[in-house]
Amino acid sequence: MKRILIIDDHDIIRENIAEILSLAGYKTFTAENGKKGVELALQEKPDLIICDIMMPELDGFGVLHLLHKNPATEHIPFIFLTAKVERSDFRKGMEMGADDFITKPFDDIELLNAIEIRLKKKDILEQKYAGNELGMKELMKDLNLSGLINLDPEKFDVESVSKRQFVYSENKRPRFLYYLKSGKVKTYKLHEDGKEYITNLYNAGEYLGYIALLENSLYDDTAEVLEDAELAMIPAQDFLQLVFNDMAIATKFIRLVSHNVKEKEDRLLHLAYDSLRKRVAKALVDIQQKFSAGADNHAIEISREDIAQYVGTATESLIRTLSDFKGEKLIEIKEGKIRITDLARLGNLLY
């Protein structure tokens, strides 16, 4: 049960809010002035605080200031309740870190909706998402469902892109956030000798191109379609405006991107120090999980050349290693398609 602290010096208003929230399934605490409100917040650590601005002893701005100075309470969602909102007061409150303003008299539904949105935001910000494209996909999904942002891919133009065509190119300025509705995409970099190194693989339901947008930089790799694809193109400005309107959400995105970059760095270390067998085994497991959701015996439908580029080796060396794995009954190859027959053994090769 979510716990909410109500701070207001008007007894009737304070009790009415507590009653409404109790009927809605929340546990409530109340304080009749700002000083007692701060003490109760530190004691109870509520999930959300509703606070009047004009109060004796300590006003709402003072309450917010003191709670944001304390690490134990600085991240608690904070909604101001006020009889009127001067533009200067609104700006001051938002700059101090308030999440919302509700003006008296207010509608019960308005209050409940504001609380629900802020609690959803708190849950999302506390959620630990995987530091990869899957984590980004889940974060975007949760933000859309919560109503905190509105980037529904169905509302944007969709472009059909054929196999081997480019989505974007290295060193170009990003113009869109791409959502892959169907098909498969690879991103890669070109070495000085002209060889490709695959940096990532994308499946339907994933977003791509967001790192360059968040970093305000040029693309550091090229995106090419592996299998005929449909891409929803979300204008860069729409994405950035929604994200950076809320710095808490922006911070969540940036932290997720930093995890993504760390994951790529770890993969580069494995390419540098792991044996070819381990690199090929890891690549097969990665591709299986990426494109087949880890389903056993599902064919890996990606070319030998692309697998070799993902591993960072010559196609001939990859083929020899695949032949060894087939002989060890780790995989089977039928009609040119690779199927993993022992996922656990393949994923835990010692050398």
C-alpha positions in Angstrom: 0.0 0.0 0.0 1.4 3.4 -1.0 1.8 5.9 1.8 1.1 9.6 1.4 1.8 12.5 3.7 -0.6 15.5 3.6 0.7 18.8 5.0 -2.0 21.6 5.2 -2.9 24.0 8.0 -6.6 23.9 7.1 -8.2 21.1 9.1 -11.2 20.5 6.8 -9.0 20.4 3.6 -6.5 18.2 5.2 -9.1 15.7 6.5 -11.0 15.7 3.2 -7.9 14.8 1.3 -7.0 12.1 3.8 -10.5 10.6 3.4 -10.4 10.7 -0.4 -7.0 9.0 -0.5 -8.0 6.4 2.1 -11.0 5.5 0.0 -8.7 5.2 -3.0 -6.5 2.6 -1.2 -3.7 4.8 0.1 -2.3 4.9 3.7 -2.2 8.6 4.8 -0.4 10.7 7.4 -1.3 14.3 8.1 0.5 17.3 9.5 -1.0 20.7 10.3 2.1 22.8 9.6 5.3 22.7 7.7 7.6 22.0 10.7 5.6 18.9 11.8 5.3 17.9 8.1 9.1 17.8 7.8 9.4 15.8 11.1 6.8 13.3 9.9 8.4 13.0 6.4 11.7 12.1 8.0 10.1 9.6 10.3 7.7 7.9 7.9 9.5 8.2 4.5 6.2 8.4 2.6 5.9 7.5 -1.1 4.5 10.9 -2.0 3.9 14.3 -0.2 1.0 16.8 -0.8 1.8 20.1 0.7 0.1 23.5 1.0 2.3 26.6 0.2 1.0 29.2 2.7 1.4 27.8 6.2 2.5 29.0 9.6 6.0 28.3 11.1 7.3 26.9 7.8 5.8 27.4 4.4 5.7 24.8 1.6 8.8 26.1 -0.1 10.7 25.7 3.2 9.4 22.2 3.5 10.5 21.3 0.0 13.9 22.9 0.6 14.6 21.0 3.8 13.4 17.6 2.4 15.5 18.0 -0.8 18.6 18.7 1.4 18.2 15.3 3.1 19.3 12.2 1.1 16.6 10.1 2.9 13.8 12.3 1.5 15.2 14.1 -1.6 13.6 11.8 -4.1 10.1 11.7 -2.7 7.5 13.0 -5.2 6.2 16.4 -4.0 2.9 18.0 -5.1 2.1 21.6 -4.0 -1.5 22.4 -3.1 -2.3 26.1 -3.2 -5.3 28.5 -3.4 -3.6 30.4 -6.3 -0.5 30.0 -8.4 1.4 33.1 -9.3 3.7 32.6 -12.2 6.7 33.4 -10.0 5.6 30.9 -7.4 5.1 28.2 -10.0 8.6 28.8 -11.4 10.2 28.9 -8.0 8.5 25.6 -7.0 9.5 23.8 -10.2 13.0 25.0 -10.0 13.2 23.7 -6.4 12.1 20.3 -7.6 8.4 20.2 -7.1 6.6 17.6 -9.3 3.3 19.3 -9.7 0.9 22.1 -8.6 -2.8 21.6 -7.8 -5.0 24.7 -7.4 -7.7 24.9 -4.8 -10.6 24.2 -5.2 -9.6 21.0 -7.0 -11.5 18.0 -8.4 -11.1 14.7 -6.6 -10.2 13.0 -10.0 -7.6 15.6 -10.7 -5.9 15.0 -7.4 -6.0 11.2 -7.8 -4.7 11.4 -11.4 -1.8 13.6 -10.4 -0.9 11.2 -7.5 -1.1 8.2 -9.8 1.2 9.7 -12.4 3.8 10.7 -9.9 3.8 7.3 -8.2 4.2 5.6 -11.6 7.1 7.9 -12.3 8.7 7.0 -9.0 8.3 3.3 -9.6 9.9 3.7 -13.1 12.8 5.7 -11.8 13.5 3.1 -9.1 13.2 0.2 -11.6 16.5 -1.4 -12.6 16.4 -1.8 -16.4 19.0 -3.9 -18.3 21.8 -1.7 -19.7 21.1 -2.6 -23.3 18.4 -2.2 -26.0 16.0 -4.5 -24.2 16.3 -2.2 -21.1 15.7 0.9 -23.3 12.6 -0.8 -24.9 11.2 -1.6 -21.5 11.8 1.9 -20.2 10.2 3.5 -23.2 7.2 1.1 -22.9 6.7 1.9 -19.2 7.0 5.7 -19.8 4.5 5.5 -22.6 2.0 3.4 -20.6 2.4 5.7 -17.6 1.5 8.8 -19.6 4.8 10.5 -18.6 5.8 10.7 -22.2 3.8 10.2 -25.4 6.0 8.6 -28.0 3.6 5.9 -29.3 5.3 4.6 -32.5 1.9 4.2 -34.1 1.5 8.0 -34.2 4.6 8.6 -36.4 5.4 8.0 -40.1 6.5 4.5 -41.0 9.2 3.8 -43.6 9.7 0.4 -45.3 13.4 -0.3 -45.8 14.7 -3.2 -47.9 17.4 -5.7 -46.9 20.9 -4.2 -47.2 19.7 -0.6 -47.3 20.9 1.9 -44.7 18.9 3.4 -41.9 21.6 5.9 -41.0 25.3 6.3 -41.6 28.4 7.0 -39.4 29.3 10.6 -38.9 25.9 11.9 -39.9 23.8 14.2 -37.7 20.8 12.3 -36.2 17.3 13.4 -37.3 15.1 10.7 -35.9 14.7 8.2 -33.1 13.9 4.9 -34.9 11.5 2.2 -33.7 11.8 -1.1 -35.4 8.3 -2.4 -36.0 9.4 -5.4 -38.0 12.5 -6.9 -39.5 16.1 -6.9 -38.3 18.9 -4.3 -38.3 22.6 -4.4 -37.6 24.9 -1.5 -36.7 28.6 -1.6 -37.5 31.8 0.4 -37.8 34.3 0.2 -40.6 38.0 -0.5 -39.7 40.8 1.3 -41.5 41.3 -1.8 -43.7 37.6 -1.6 -44.8 36.4 -4.6 -42.7 33.1 -4.3 -40.8 32.7 -4.8 -37.1 29.1 -5.3 -35.9 28.4 -3.2 -32.8 24.9 -4.3 -32.2 21.9 -6.2 -33.5 18.3 -5.0 -33.3 15.0 -7.0 -33.5 11.4 -5.9 -33.9 10.1 -3.8 -30.9 13.5 -2.1 -30.2 14.6 1.5 -30.5 17.8 2.6 -32.2 19.7 5.8 -32.8 19.1 7.2 -29.3 22.7 7.4 -28.1 23.6 10.1 -30.6 20.5 12.0 -29.8 21.0 12.0 -26.1 24.7 12.9 -26.5 24.0 15.5 -29.2 26.7 13.9 -31.3 27.1 12.4 -34.8 26.4 8.7 -35.3 29.4 6.6 -34.4 28.3 3.6 -36.5 26.1 2.7 -39.5 22.7 1.0 -39.3 21.9 -1.4 -42.1 18.8 -3.6 -42.6 19.4 -7.4 -42.3 15.9 -8.4 -43.1 13.2 -6.2 -44.8 12.1 -3.8 -42.1 9.5 -1.2 -41.1 10.7 1.7 -39.1 8.6 4.3 -37.2 10.5 7.6 -37.4 10.2 9.8 -34.3 11.5 13.3 -35.0 14.6 14.0 -32.8 13.0 17.2 -31.4 9.9 15.4 -30.3 12.0 12.8 -28.4 14.4 15.2 -26.8 11.7 17.7 -25.8 9.7 15.1 -24.0 12.8 13.6 -22.3 14.5 16.8 -21.2 11.3 18.4 -20.0 11.8 16.2 -16.9 15.4 15.9 -15.7 14.7 12.9 -13.6 13.6 11.0 -16.7 16.5 12.4 -18.7 18.9 11.2 -16.0 17.3 7.7 -16.2 17.9 7.7 -20.0 21.5 8.9 -19.7 22.3 6.3 -17.0 20.8 3.6 -19.2 22.9 4.8 -22.1 26.1 4.7 -20.0 25.3 1.1 -19.1 24.9 0.4 -22.8 28.2 1.9 -23.6 29.9 -0.1 -20.8 28.4 -3.3 -22.2 29.9 -2.5 -25.6 33.3 -1.8 -24.0 33.1 -5.2 -22.2 32.3 -6.9 -25.5 35.4 -5.3 -27.0 37.5 -6.7 -24.2 36.1 -10.1 -24.9 37.0 -9.7 -28.5 40.5 -8.8 -27.6 41.2 -11.5 -25.0 38.9 -14.4 -25.5 39.7 -17.4 -27.7 38.0 -17.6 -31.1 35.9 -20.6 -29.8 34.6 -18.5 -26.8 33.9 -15.5 -29.0 32.0 -17.6 -31.6 30.1 -19.4 -28.8 29.1 -16.1 -27.1 28.1 -14.6 -30.5 25.8 -17.6 -31.2 24.2 -17.4 -27.8 23.8 -13.6 -28.1 22.2 -13.9 -31.5 19.9 -16.7 -30.4 18.7 -14.7 -27.4 18.3 -11.5 -29.5 16.4 -12.9 -32.4 14.8 -16.0 -31.0 14.0 -14.9 -27.4 16.3 -17.8 -26.2 13.9 -20.4 -27.7 15.6 -23.8 -28.0 16.2 -25.3 -31.4 15.2 -22.1 -33.2 17.3 -21.5 -36.4 19.8 -18.6 -36.3 18.8 -16.8 -39.5 21.8 -14.5 -40.0 24.5 -14.9 -42.6 28.0 -16.4 -41.8 29.5 -13.1 -42.9 27.4 -11.1 -40.4 28.3 -13.6 -37.6 32.0 -13.3 -38.5 31.7 -9.5 -38.3 29.9 -9.7 -35.0 32.8 -11.9 -33.7 35.6 -9.9 -35.3 37.1 -12.7 -37.4 37.4 -14.0 -40.9 34.4 -15.9 -42.4 36.7 -18.9 -43.1 37.8 -19.0 -39.4 34.1 -18.8 -38.3 33.1 -21.7 -40.6 35.9 -23.9 -39.2 34.8 -23.1 -35.6 31.2 -23.9 -36.5 32.3 -27.2 -37.9 34.1 -28.0 -34.6 30.9 -27.1 -32.6 28.9 -29.4 -34.9 31.3 -32.3 -34.3 31.0 -31.7 -30.5 27.2 -31.7 -30.9 26.8 -28.2 -29.6 25.1 -27.1 -32.7 23.5 -28.7 -35.8 23.5 -27.3 -39.3 20.8 -28.2 -41.7 20.1 -26.6 -45.1 22.7 -23.9 -44.1 20.8 -22.9 -41.0 22.4 -23.1 -37.5 20.5 -24.5 -34.6 22.0 -24.6 -31.0 21.5 -28.0 -29.5 23.2 -27.5 -26.2 22.7 -23.8 -25.1 24.1 -24.4 -21.6 27.4 -26.0 -22.7 27.9 -23.5 -25.5 27.4 -20.6 -23.2 29.9 -21.9 -20.7 32.8 -23.0 -22.8 36.1 -22.7 -20.8 38.3 -22.1 -23.7 
